[in-house]
Amino acid sequence: MRFEELNWMDIESYLEKDDRLMIVLGATEQHAYLSLLTDIKIPLAMADAASQQSGVLVAPPLNFGSSPYFLDYPGTISFRLSTLVDAVEDIIRSVYGQGFRRVLILNGHGGNSGVQARLSELINELPDLEMNWFSWWESHGIEAITLKNEIKPAHANWLEAFPFTQVSEMPAESKAPPYVPSAILNAKDIREIYGDGSFGGPYQADAAIMGEIFRVAVEDIVNILKFE
C-alpha cells in the first residue's frame, strides 16, 4: 500500500490505527546492463511485498542517493551527501509531525550509509520516535544463500539482476573483478577501472536463487516491522 494509491484522508485514517511507515532510499546510478534505478526498484519491490503481508504503508521513494564515484557514467544523478542527509531528515520530520512513530528505512544503495549518523542524532531529538535501517544485501539470510551457492555478490552483478531490473541482454560469461588501487578515486578513474560498471563475477544467477534472495529479504523486513 503506497501513498500514491491514497489521499490525505486515507493517511489520517491509517494513523488512527497504525504509526508504522516504510521509507525507501536508493540511487540513480550506473548498474552495467541493469536499470539505472536498480537501487530503487529492488527495495521498493521488497517494500510492496512486505506491505502486502503486514499492511504497513510505503512512502514515495527517494530516487537519488550519494553516487559521486559514478558521475562519469551517463545517467548517474548524485546528491551531495549533505543534501541527502538533509532530505532524509526533512522526510522524517514531516511524517513524524503527522503522527508516524515507527519508521523503517529500506536502503538500496551502499553510498547512502552516511545518513545513519544523522538519524542517530535525530532519534534523540524527536520523542517516541523508533527507527530501523535495513540494507537488504546485508541480510544474514542472503549471505547464507551466497555461500551455499558459492557465488560472490557485488555491485551490478548477479545479486541485483532480478527480472524487474534487467533492461538489456545480459552477458553469459563472468567478469573478473578488476584491480582497485585505492578506496577513494575520482569518477573518471572509476570508469576506467570498472569499464561496463559491474564489479565482477557472474552477471546473472538461476531464477530459483533470485527468488530465494527476494523471499528471505521480505521475511526480514516483515520481522523488522514488528518493532519488538
Helices and strands as residue ranges (DSSP letters): G 3-5, H 8-15, E 20-25, H 38-54, E 57-58, G 68-70, H 81-98, E 102-107, G 110-112, H 115-125, E 130-135, G 136-138, H 140-149, G 158-160, E 174-175, H 187-194, E 201-202, H 207-224
